Amino acid sequence: MQFSSRLPIAVHTLLVTEFFKDQFKITSDFIAGSVGVNPVIIRNILIQLKNADLIEVAAGVGGAKLKKSPEEISLLDIFNAVEVNEKLFHIHEHPNFNCPVGKNIQSILNKNLDNVKKTAERELDKITLQSLLNNLR
């Protein structure tokens, strides 16, 4: 099973932003050097985090900084900011409705997978950016 890398990149971005806030100007180039991706990817993530009101970004010389304290930012907040598709699992869209399995696959899986998603969201909400920063130190 493969999931998007946007959440880990966004978490890494926020950790770098907070961890180095007093030592360096936090730019997309600086963050990209830590994450190991193109700065354009970081800029796109920064836009999503800014739109979610998690960071503020001053173009040019300002850099990025958290808009909320690390204790107030959960992994669920970050996930919701950067994951554009709300479905955690994608069920094939064109089953054979003449088959008893194909006719029912979406409804039987959706109910169960929705429970998995709710459990994952509860767990993500328990983990704060501060707890991750504590693990770094």
DSSP file with accessible surface (Angstrom, degrees, kcal/mol):
  #  RESIDUE AA STRUCTURE BP1 BP2  ACC     N-H-->O    O-->H-N    N-H-->O    O-->H-N    TCO  KAPPA ALPHA  PHI   PSI    X-CA   Y-CA   Z-CA
    1    1 A M              0   0  176      0, 0.0     2,-0.5     0, 0.0     0, 0.0   0.000 360.0 360.0 360.0 133.6    0.0    0.0    0.0
    2    2 A Q        -     0   0  185      0, 0.0     2,-0.3     0, 0.0     0, 0.0  -0.953 360.0-171.5-120.2 132.1    1.4    3.4   -0.9
    3    3 A F        -     0   0  114     -2,-0.5    85,-0.0     1,-0.1     0, 0.0  -0.794  36.3 -84.4-113.8 164.2    0.4    6.7    0.6
    4    4 A S        -     0   0   41     -2,-0.3     3,-0.3     1,-0.1    -1,-0.1  -0.229  24.3-140.8 -62.4 151.4    1.3   10.2   -0.4
    5    5 A S  S  > S+     0   0   75      1,-0.2     4,-2.1     2,-0.1     5,-0.2   0.381  81.1  96.2 -93.8   4.1    4.6   11.7    0.8
    6    6 A R  H  > S+     0   0   81      1,-0.2     4,-2.7     2,-0.2     5,-0.2   0.892  80.2  52.6 -62.7 -40.7    3.0   15.1    1.4
    7    7 A L  H  > S+     0   0   30     -3,-0.3     4,-2.8     2,-0.2     5,-0.2   0.970 111.5  43.9 -62.7 -52.6    2.4   14.5    5.1
    8    8 A P  H  > S+     0   0   80      0, 0.0     4,-2.6     0, 0.0    -1,-0.2   0.904 115.7  49.3 -60.0 -37.0    6.0   13.5    5.9
    9    9 A I  H  X S+     0   0   23     -4,-2.1     4,-2.7     2,-0.2    -2,-0.2   0.923 112.3  47.9 -66.9 -41.3    7.4   16.3    3.8
   10   10 A A  H  X S+     0   0    0     -4,-2.7     4,-2.5    -5,-0.2    -1,-0.2   0.912 112.6  48.2 -66.0 -41.1    5.0   18.8    5.5
   11   11 A V  H  X S+     0   0   18     -4,-2.8     4,-2.8     2,-0.2     5,-0.2   0.943 112.2  49.0 -62.9 -46.5    6.0   17.5    9.0
   12   12 A H  H  X S+     0   0   64     -4,-2.6     4,-2.7    -5,-0.2     5,-0.2   0.928 110.5  52.5 -57.6 -43.7    9.7   17.7    8.1
   13   13 A T  H  X S+     0   0    0     -4,-2.7     4,-2.5     1,-0.2    -1,-0.2   0.925 111.6  44.5 -58.9 -47.1    9.1   21.3    6.8
   14   14 A L  H  X S+     0   0    0     -4,-2.5     4,-2.3     2,-0.2     5,-0.2   0.883 112.2  52.3 -68.5 -37.6    7.4   22.3   10.1
   15   15 A L  H  X S+     0   0   28     -4,-2.8     4,-3.2     2,-0.2     5,-0.3   0.931 111.8  45.8 -63.3 -45.0   10.1   20.7   12.2
   16   16 A V  H  X S+     0   0    5     -4,-2.7     4,-2.3    -5,-0.2    -2,-0.2   0.929 110.9  54.6 -61.3 -44.2   12.8   22.4   10.3
   17   17 A T  H  < S+     0   0    1     -4,-2.5     4,-0.2    -5,-0.2    -2,-0.2   0.917 118.3  33.4 -57.6 -45.0   10.9   25.7   10.6
   18   18 A E  H >< S+     0   0   24     -4,-2.3     3,-0.8     2,-0.2     4,-0.3   0.908 116.8  53.6 -79.1 -42.2   10.6   25.5   14.3
   19   19 A F  H 3< S+     0   0   71     -4,-3.2     3,-0.3    -5,-0.2    -2,-0.2   0.885 120.5  30.8 -63.0 -39.4   13.9   23.7   15.1
   20   20 A F  T >X S+     0   0   52     -4,-2.3     4,-2.4    -5,-0.3     3,-1.9   0.294  83.6 114.5-103.9  11.2   16.1   26.3   13.3
   21   21 A K  T <4 S+     0   0   99     -3,-0.8    -1,-0.2     1,-0.3    -2,-0.1   0.793  82.5  40.9 -58.0 -31.8   13.9   29.4   13.8
   22   22 A D  T 34 S+     0   0  144     -4,-0.3    -1,-0.3    -3,-0.3    -2,-0.1   0.481 120.3  43.6 -94.5  -1.8   16.5   31.2   16.0
   23   23 A Q  T <4 S+     0   0  124     -3,-1.9     2,-0.3     1,-0.3    -2,-0.2   0.726 115.5  18.9-112.9 -31.6   19.6   30.2   13.9
   24   24 A F  S  < S-     0   0  104     -4,-2.4     2,-0.5     3,-0.0    -1,-0.3  -0.950  76.3-101.1-140.2 159.0   18.7   30.6   10.2
   25   25 A K        -     0   0  104     -2,-0.3     2,-1.2    -3,-0.1    38,-0.1  -0.714  44.0-130.8 -77.6 127.0   16.2   32.3    7.9
   26   26 A I        +     0   0    7     -2,-0.5    38,-2.2    38,-0.3     2,-0.2  -0.707  42.3 160.3 -90.6  96.9   13.8   29.6    7.0
   27   27 A T     >  -     0   0   39     -2,-1.2     4,-2.7    36,-0.2     5,-0.2  -0.666  55.2-106.6-109.2 167.7   13.4   29.6    3.2
   28   28 A S  H  > S+     0   0   16     -2,-0.2     4,-2.8     1,-0.2     5,-0.2   0.883 122.5  52.8 -62.8 -34.9   12.2   27.0    0.8
   29   29 A D  H  > S+     0   0  105      2,-0.2     4,-1.7     1,-0.2    -1,-0.2   0.918 109.6  48.1 -65.2 -42.6   15.8   26.4   -0.3
   30   30 A F  H  > S+     0   0   59      2,-0.2     4,-1.1     1,-0.2    -2,-0.2   0.945 115.0  44.4 -62.3 -47.8   16.9   25.9    3.3
   31   31 A I  H >X S+     0   0    0     -4,-2.7     4,-2.8     1,-0.2     3,-0.8   0.929 109.9  55.8 -63.2 -43.9   14.0   23.5    4.0
   32   32 A A  H 3X>S+     0   0    6     -4,-2.8     4,-3.0     1,-0.3     5,-1.0   0.852 101.1  59.4 -59.2 -33.9   14.6   21.7    0.7
   33   33 A G  H 3<5S+     0   0   65     -4,-1.7    -1,-0.3     1,-0.2    -2,-0.2   0.855 111.8  39.6 -63.6 -33.1   18.2   21.1    1.7
   34   34 A S  H <<5S+     0   0   58     -4,-1.1    -2,-0.2    -3,-0.8    -1,-0.2   0.901 119.7  44.1 -80.6 -42.6   17.0   19.2    4.8
   35   35 A V  H  <5S-     0   0   27     -4,-2.8    -2,-0.2    -5,-0.1    -3,-0.2   0.836 101.9-130.8 -73.1 -32.7   14.1   17.4    3.2
   36   36 A G  T  <5 +     0   0   66     -4,-3.0     2,-0.3     1,-0.3    -3,-0.2   0.838  66.4 110.0  84.8  32.3   16.1   16.4    0.1
   37   37 A V  S   <S-     0   0   42     -5,-1.0    -1,-0.3    -6,-0.1    -2,-0.1  -0.860  78.2 -76.1-130.3 171.3   13.6   17.6   -2.5
   38   38 A N    >>  -     0   0   91     -2,-0.3     4,-1.3     1,-0.1     3,-1.1  -0.400  40.4-123.2 -65.5 139.7   13.3   20.4   -5.0
   39   39 A P  H 3> S+     0   0   30      0, 0.0     4,-2.8     0, 0.0     5,-0.2   0.781 109.6  66.6 -57.5 -25.9   12.5   23.8   -3.4
   40   40 A V  H 3> S+     0   0   70      2,-0.2     4,-2.2     1,-0.2     5,-0.2   0.904  98.8  51.4 -62.5 -39.3    9.4   24.0   -5.7
   41   41 A I  H <> S+     0   0   73     -3,-1.1     4,-2.1     2,-0.2    -1,-0.2   0.931 110.8  48.4 -62.5 -42.7    7.9   21.1   -3.8
   42   42 A I  H  X S+     0   0    0     -4,-1.3     4,-3.2     1,-0.2    -2,-0.2   0.920 108.3  53.7 -64.8 -41.7    8.6   22.9   -0.5
   43   43 A R  H  X S+     0   0  108     -4,-2.8     4,-2.2     1,-0.2    -1,-0.2   0.918 108.8  49.5 -60.1 -40.3    7.0   26.1   -1.8
   44   44 A N  H  X S+     0   0   90     -4,-2.2     4,-1.9     2,-0.2    -1,-0.2   0.912 112.3  47.5 -64.6 -41.3    3.8   24.2   -2.7
   45   45 A I  H  X S+     0   0    6     -4,-2.1     4,-2.8     2,-0.2     5,-0.2   0.919 109.6  53.7 -64.3 -42.4    3.7   22.6    0.8
   46   46 A L  H  X S+     0   0   14     -4,-3.2     4,-2.6     1,-0.2    -2,-0.2   0.894 106.3  52.6 -60.8 -39.5    4.3   26.0    2.4
   47   47 A I  H  X S+     0   0   95     -4,-2.2     4,-2.8     2,-0.2    -1,-0.2   0.931 110.9  46.9 -61.1 -44.6    1.4   27.4    0.4
   48   48 A Q  H  X S+     0   0   40     -4,-1.9     4,-1.4     2,-0.2    -2,-0.2   0.914 113.2  48.0 -64.7 -41.6   -0.9   24.6    1.7
   49   49 A L  H  <>S+     0   0    0     -4,-2.8     5,-2.6     2,-0.2     6,-0.8   0.879 112.7  49.5 -66.5 -36.9    0.4   25.1    5.3
   50   50 A K  H ><5S+     0   0  106     -4,-2.6     3,-2.0    -5,-0.2    -2,-0.2   0.926 108.3  52.5 -66.9 -43.4   -0.2   28.8    5.0
   51   51 A N  H 3<5S+     0   0  129     -4,-2.8    -1,-0.2     1,-0.3    -2,-0.2   0.802 107.5  53.2 -62.6 -27.5   -3.7   28.3    3.7
   52   52 A A  T 3<5S-     0   0   39     -4,-1.4    -1,-0.3    -5,-0.2    -2,-0.2   0.377 116.1-118.7 -87.3   3.1   -4.4   26.1    6.7
   53   53 A D  T < 5S+     0   0   79     -3,-2.0    -3,-0.2     2,-0.2    -2,-0.1   0.783  82.1 118.6  67.0  28.5   -3.2   28.9    9.0
   54   54 A L  S   <S+     0   0    4     -5,-2.6    13,-2.7     1,-0.2    14,-0.9   0.725  76.6  16.6 -93.8 -26.7   -0.4   26.8   10.4
   55   55 A I  E     -A   66   0A   1     -6,-0.8     2,-0.4    11,-0.3    11,-0.2  -0.913  63.2-138.3-136.9 165.6    2.5   29.1    9.2
   56   56 A E  E     -A   65   0A  81      9,-2.7     9,-2.1    -2,-0.3     2,-0.5  -0.976  17.6-159.7-123.1 144.3    3.1   32.6    8.0
   57   57 A V  E     -A   64   0A  49     -2,-0.4     2,-0.7     7,-0.2     7,-0.2  -0.988   6.4-160.8-127.8 122.2    5.5   33.2    5.1
   58   58 A A  E   > -A   63   0A  51      5,-2.8     5,-1.8    -2,-0.5     4,-0.2  -0.920  27.9-128.6-101.2 114.2    7.1   36.5    4.4
   59   59 A A  T > 5S+     0   0   97     -2,-0.7     3,-0.9     3,-0.2     2,-0.6  -0.215  73.9   3.1 -60.5 153.6    8.3   36.5    0.8
   60   60 A G  T 3 5S+     0   0   66      1,-0.2     3,-0.3     2,-0.1    -2,-0.1  -0.589 137.8   6.0  76.9-115.9   11.9   37.5    0.1
   61   61 A V  T 3 5S+     0   0  123     -2,-0.6    -1,-0.2     1,-0.2    -2,-0.1   0.613 117.1  73.0 -82.2 -12.0   13.9   38.2    3.3
   62   62 A G  T < 5S-     0   0   43     -3,-0.9   -36,-0.3    -4,-0.2    -1,-0.2   0.906  72.3-169.7 -74.9 -45.3   11.3   37.2    5.8
   63   63 A G  E   < -A   58   0A  10     -5,-1.8    -5,-2.8    -3,-0.3     2,-0.3  -0.293  32.4 -55.7  80.8-171.6   11.2   33.4    5.6
   64   64 A A  E     +A   57   0A  10    -38,-2.2   -38,-0.3    -7,-0.2     2,-0.3  -0.781  48.4 172.3-109.5 150.8    8.6   31.1    7.3
   65   65 A K  E     -A   56   0A 118     -9,-2.1    -9,-2.7    -2,-0.3     2,-0.1  -0.984  39.4 -91.9-151.5 155.9    7.6   30.7   10.9
   66   66 A L  E     -A   55   0A  23     -2,-0.3   -11,-0.3   -11,-0.2   -12,-0.1  -0.409  21.9-159.7 -66.6 142.2    4.9   28.8   12.8
   67   67 A K  S    S+     0   0  102    -13,-2.7     2,-0.3    -2,-0.1   -12,-0.2   0.639  80.1  39.2 -94.2 -19.2    1.7   30.7   13.3
   68   68 A K  S    S-     0   0   77    -14,-0.9     5,-0.1     1,-0.0   -14,-0.0  -0.855  98.3 -93.8-122.7 162.4    0.6   28.4   16.2
   69   69 A S    >   -     0   0   41     -2,-0.3     3,-1.8     1,-0.1     4,-0.4  -0.417  37.0-113.4 -72.3 153.4    2.7   26.9   18.9
   70   70 A P  G >  S+     0   0    9      0, 0.0    60,-1.5     0, 0.0    59,-0.9   0.798 117.3  61.2 -58.5 -26.4    4.0   23.4   18.3
   71   71 A E  G 3  S+     0   0  108      1,-0.2    60,-0.0    58,-0.2    -2,-0.0   0.746 102.8  51.7 -69.8 -23.3    1.7   22.1   21.1
   72   72 A E  G <  S+     0   0  122     -3,-1.8     2,-0.6    56,-0.1    -1,-0.2   0.472  94.7  81.2 -93.0  -3.2   -1.3   23.3   19.1
   73   73 A I    <   -     0   0    0     -3,-0.8    56,-2.8    -4,-0.4    57,-0.3  -0.914  60.2-172.6-110.5 117.6   -0.4   21.6   15.8
   74   74 A S  B  >  -B  128   0B   5     -2,-0.6     4,-1.9    54,-0.3    54,-0.2  -0.640  39.2-111.2-101.1 164.7   -1.3   17.9   15.5
   75   75 A L  H  > S+     0   0   21     52,-2.3     4,-3.0    49,-1.1    50,-0.2   0.841 120.7  58.5 -61.9 -30.0   -0.4   15.5   12.7
   76   76 A L  H  > S+     0   0   24     48,-0.9     4,-2.9    51,-0.3    -1,-0.2   0.916 103.0  51.9 -66.1 -40.0   -4.1   15.6   11.8
   77   77 A D  H  > S+     0   0   52      2,-0.2     4,-1.4     1,-0.2    -2,-0.2   0.921 113.6  44.4 -59.1 -43.6   -3.9   19.3   11.3
   78   78 A I  H  X S+     0   0    0     -4,-1.9     4,-1.9     2,-0.2     5,-0.3   0.927 112.4  51.6 -68.5 -44.4   -1.0   18.9    9.0
   79   79 A F  H  X S+     0   0   25     -4,-3.0     4,-2.5     1,-0.2     3,-0.3   0.941 110.5  48.7 -56.8 -47.7   -2.6   16.0    7.2
   80   80 A N  H  < S+     0   0   96     -4,-2.9    -1,-0.2     1,-0.2    -2,-0.2   0.806 110.2  53.7 -65.0 -27.8   -5.7   18.0    6.6
   81   81 A A  H  < S+     0   0   18     -4,-1.4    -1,-0.2    -5,-0.2    -2,-0.2   0.864 121.1  25.5 -73.4 -36.6   -3.6   20.9    5.3
   82   82 A V  H  < S+     0   0    0     -4,-1.9     2,-0.9    -3,-0.3    -2,-0.2   0.636  97.6  86.6-110.3 -15.9   -1.7   19.0    2.6
   83   83 A E     <  -     0   0   28     -4,-2.5    -1,-0.1    -5,-0.3    -4,-0.0  -0.777  49.9-176.1 -91.0 110.4   -3.8   16.0    1.6
   84   84 A V        +     0   0  110     -2,-0.9     2,-0.6     1,-0.1    -1,-0.2   0.745  68.5  65.6 -79.1 -23.1   -6.0   17.2   -1.1
   85   85 A N        -     0   0   73      1,-0.1    -1,-0.1     2,-0.1     0, 0.0  -0.884  67.1-160.6-103.4 119.3   -7.9   13.9   -1.5
   86   86 A E        +     0   0  147     -2,-0.6     2,-0.5     2,-0.0    -1,-0.1   0.644  65.0  95.8 -75.0 -14.7   -9.9   13.1    1.6
   87   87 A K        -     0   0  100      1,-0.2     3,-0.1    30,-0.0    -2,-0.1  -0.673  54.1-168.0 -79.9 122.5  -10.2    9.4    0.7
   88   88 A L  S    S+     0   0   42     -2,-0.5     2,-0.4     1,-0.2    -1,-0.2   0.867  79.4  32.9 -74.1 -36.5   -7.6    7.4    2.4
   89   89 A F  S    S-     0   0   46     -3,-0.1     2,-0.6    21,-0.1    -1,-0.2  -0.945  75.1-145.6-122.2 142.0   -8.4    4.4    0.3
   90   90 A H        -     0   0  131     -2,-0.4     2,-0.4    -3,-0.1     3,-0.0  -0.932  10.5-156.5-110.2 121.8   -9.5    4.4   -3.3
   91   91 A I        -     0   0   27     -2,-0.6    15,-0.0     1,-0.1    -2,-0.0  -0.815  36.2 -95.9 -96.2 135.0  -11.9    1.6   -4.3
   92   92 A H        -     0   0  115     -2,-0.4    -1,-0.1     1,-0.1    14,-0.0  -0.170  32.5-144.6 -51.8 141.7  -12.0    0.8   -8.0
   93   93 A E  S    S+     0   0  148      1,-0.2    -1,-0.1    -3,-0.0    -2,-0.0   0.592  81.4  51.7 -92.6 -11.8  -14.8    2.7   -9.7
   94   94 A H        +     0   0  167      2,-0.0    -1,-0.2     3,-0.0    -2,-0.1  -0.358  64.1 160.0-127.9  57.1  -16.1    0.3  -12.3
   95   95 A P        -     0   0   14      0, 0.0     2,-0.9     0, 0.0     3,-0.0  -0.325  55.5 -92.6 -69.8 163.2  -16.8   -3.1  -10.8
   96   96 A N    >   -     0   0   97      1,-0.2     3,-1.6     2,-0.1     7,-0.3  -0.660  34.9-164.4 -78.9 108.4  -19.2   -5.4  -12.7
   97   97 A F  T 3  S+     0   0  112     -2,-0.9    -1,-0.2     1,-0.3     6,-0.1   0.575  85.3  67.4 -74.5  -6.6  -22.6   -4.6  -11.2
   98   98 A N  T 3  S+     0   0  156      4,-0.0    -1,-0.3     5,-0.0    -2,-0.1   0.579  89.3  78.7 -84.0 -10.2  -23.9   -7.8  -12.7
   99   99 A C  S <> S-     0   0   46     -3,-1.6     4,-2.9     1,-0.1     5,-0.2  -0.808  83.2-134.2 -97.1 137.2  -21.7   -9.8  -10.3
  100  100 A P  H  > S+     0   0   92      0, 0.0     4,-0.8     0, 0.0    -1,-0.1   0.850 108.9  44.5 -61.9 -30.4  -22.9  -10.1   -6.7
  101  101 A V  H >> S+     0   0   99      2,-0.2     4,-1.8     1,-0.1     3,-0.7   0.946 114.7  47.4 -75.1 -49.7  -19.4   -9.2   -5.4
  102  102 A G  H 34 S+     0   0    9      1,-0.2     4,-0.5    -6,-0.2    -5,-0.2   0.874 109.3  55.1 -58.5 -36.7  -19.0   -6.3   -7.9
  103  103 A K  H 3< S+     0   0  122     -4,-2.9    -1,-0.2    -7,-0.3     4,-0.2   0.817 120.9  28.7 -66.6 -29.8  -22.4   -5.0   -7.0
  104  104 A N  H <X S+     0   0   73     -4,-0.8     4,-2.4    -3,-0.7     5,-0.3   0.514  90.4  96.2-111.9  -6.9  -21.6   -4.8   -3.3
  105  105 A I  H  X S+     0   0   29     -4,-1.8     4,-2.3     1,-0.2     5,-0.3   0.887  85.6  49.3 -58.4 -43.2  -17.9   -4.2   -3.1
  106  106 A Q  H  > S+     0   0   60     -4,-0.5     4,-2.8     1,-0.2     5,-0.2   0.943 113.3  44.7 -64.8 -45.8  -18.0   -0.5   -2.7
  107  107 A S  H  > S+     0   0   72     -4,-0.2     4,-1.5     1,-0.2    -1,-0.2   0.907 115.7  46.0 -68.2 -39.6  -20.7   -0.4    0.1
  108  108 A I  H  X S+     0   0   92     -4,-2.4     4,-1.1     1,-0.2    -1,-0.2   0.891 119.0  41.1 -73.4 -34.6  -19.1   -3.2    2.1
  109  109 A L  H  X S+     0   0   60     -4,-2.3     4,-3.4    -5,-0.3     5,-0.3   0.903 109.2  58.5 -76.8 -40.8  -15.6   -1.8    1.9
  110  110 A N  H  X S+     0   0   51     -4,-2.8     4,-2.4    -5,-0.3     5,-0.2   0.915 105.5  49.8 -55.5 -45.1  -16.6    1.9    2.3
  111  111 A K  H  X S+     0   0  142     -4,-1.5     4,-1.3    -5,-0.2    -1,-0.2   0.943 117.0  40.4 -61.0 -46.5  -18.1    1.2    5.7
  112  112 A N  H  X S+     0   0   90     -4,-1.1     4,-1.6     1,-0.2    -2,-0.2   0.904 115.9  49.0 -71.4 -41.1  -15.1   -0.7    7.0
  113  113 A L  H  X S+     0   0   40     -4,-3.4     4,-2.5     1,-0.2    -1,-0.2   0.831 105.2  58.9 -71.4 -28.8  -12.5    1.6    5.5
  114  114 A D  H  X S+     0   0   71     -4,-2.4     4,-2.4    -5,-0.3    -1,-0.2   0.899 104.9  51.3 -62.9 -38.0  -14.3    4.6    6.9
  115  115 A N  H  X S+     0   0   85     -4,-1.3     4,-2.1     2,-0.2    -2,-0.2   0.902 109.2  50.2 -64.2 -40.1  -13.8    3.1   10.4
  116  116 A V  H  X S+     0   0   70     -4,-1.6     4,-2.6     2,-0.2    -2,-0.2   0.928 110.5  50.0 -63.0 -43.7  -10.1    2.7    9.6
  117  117 A K  H  X S+     0   0   41     -4,-2.5     4,-2.7     1,-0.2    -2,-0.2   0.924 109.6  50.4 -62.1 -43.8   -9.9    6.3    8.5
  118  118 A K  H  X S+     0   0  114     -4,-2.4     4,-2.2     2,-0.2    -1,-0.2   0.899 111.2  49.0 -63.1 -38.9  -11.6    7.5   11.7
  119  119 A T  H  X S+     0   0   64     -4,-2.1     4,-2.2     2,-0.2    -1,-0.2   0.931 111.2  49.5 -64.7 -44.6   -9.2    5.5   13.8
  120  120 A A  H  X S+     0   0   36     -4,-2.6     4,-2.7     1,-0.2    -2,-0.2   0.919 110.3  51.1 -61.1 -42.6   -6.2    6.9   11.9
  121  121 A E  H  X S+     0   0   50     -4,-2.7     4,-2.1     1,-0.2    -1,-0.2   0.904 108.3  51.6 -63.0 -41.3   -7.5   10.4   12.3
  122  122 A R  H  X S+     0   0  142     -4,-2.2     4,-0.8     1,-0.2    -1,-0.2   0.917 112.5  46.2 -61.3 -41.8   -7.9    9.9   16.1
  123  123 A E  H >X S+     0   0   93     -4,-2.2     3,-0.7     1,-0.2     4,-0.6   0.910 111.2  51.1 -68.8 -41.5   -4.3    8.7   16.3
  124  124 A L  H >< S+     0   0   35     -4,-2.7   -49,-1.1     1,-0.2     3,-0.9   0.867 105.9  57.0 -62.2 -34.5   -2.9   11.5   14.2
  125  125 A D  H 3< S+     0   0   89     -4,-2.1    -1,-0.2     1,-0.2    -2,-0.2   0.733 100.0  59.1 -70.0 -21.7   -4.7   14.0   16.4
  126  126 A K  H << S+     0   0  143     -4,-0.8     2,-0.6    -3,-0.7    -1,-0.2   0.681  91.9  78.4 -78.3 -20.3   -2.9   12.7   19.5
  127  127 A I    <<  -     0   0   59     -3,-0.9   -52,-2.3    -4,-0.6   -51,-0.3  -0.826  66.6-164.8 -99.8 120.3    0.5   13.5   18.1
  128  128 A T  B  >  -B   74   0B  38     -2,-0.6     4,-1.5   -54,-0.2   -54,-0.3  -0.653  33.1-118.4-100.1 160.4    1.7   17.1   18.3
  129  129 A L  H  > S+     0   0    0    -56,-2.8     4,-2.5   -59,-0.9   -58,-0.2   0.878 116.4  59.4 -60.6 -34.4    4.5   18.8   16.5
  130  130 A Q  H  > S+     0   0   35    -60,-1.5     4,-2.7   -57,-0.3    -1,-0.2   0.905 100.8  52.8 -62.5 -41.4    5.9   19.5   20.0
  131  131 A S  H  > S+     0   0   41    -61,-0.2     4,-1.4     1,-0.2    -1,-0.2   0.881 110.7  48.1 -63.3 -35.8    6.1   15.8   20.8
  132  132 A L  H  X S+     0   0   41     -4,-1.5     4,-1.3     2,-0.2    -2,-0.2   0.903 110.3  51.0 -69.8 -39.8    8.1   15.2   17.6
  133  133 A L  H  X S+     0   0    1     -4,-2.5     4,-1.7     1,-0.2     3,-0.3   0.901 106.5  55.5 -61.5 -39.7   10.4   18.1   18.4
  134  134 A N  H  < S+     0   0   93     -4,-2.7    -1,-0.2     1,-0.2    -2,-0.2   0.875 105.1  52.8 -60.6 -36.9   10.9   16.6   21.8
  135  135 A N  H  < S+     0   0  133     -4,-1.4    -1,-0.2     1,-0.2    -2,-0.2   0.801 105.7  54.7 -68.7 -29.8   12.0   13.4   20.1
  136  136 A L  H  <        0   0   99     -4,-1.3    -1,-0.2    -3,-0.3    -2,-0.2   0.862 360.0 360.0 -68.0 -37.4   14.6   15.4   18.0
  137  137 A R     <        0   0  168     -4,-1.7    -2,-0.2    -5,-0.1    -1,-0.2   0.706 360.0 360.0 -85.7 360.0   16.1   16.8   21.1
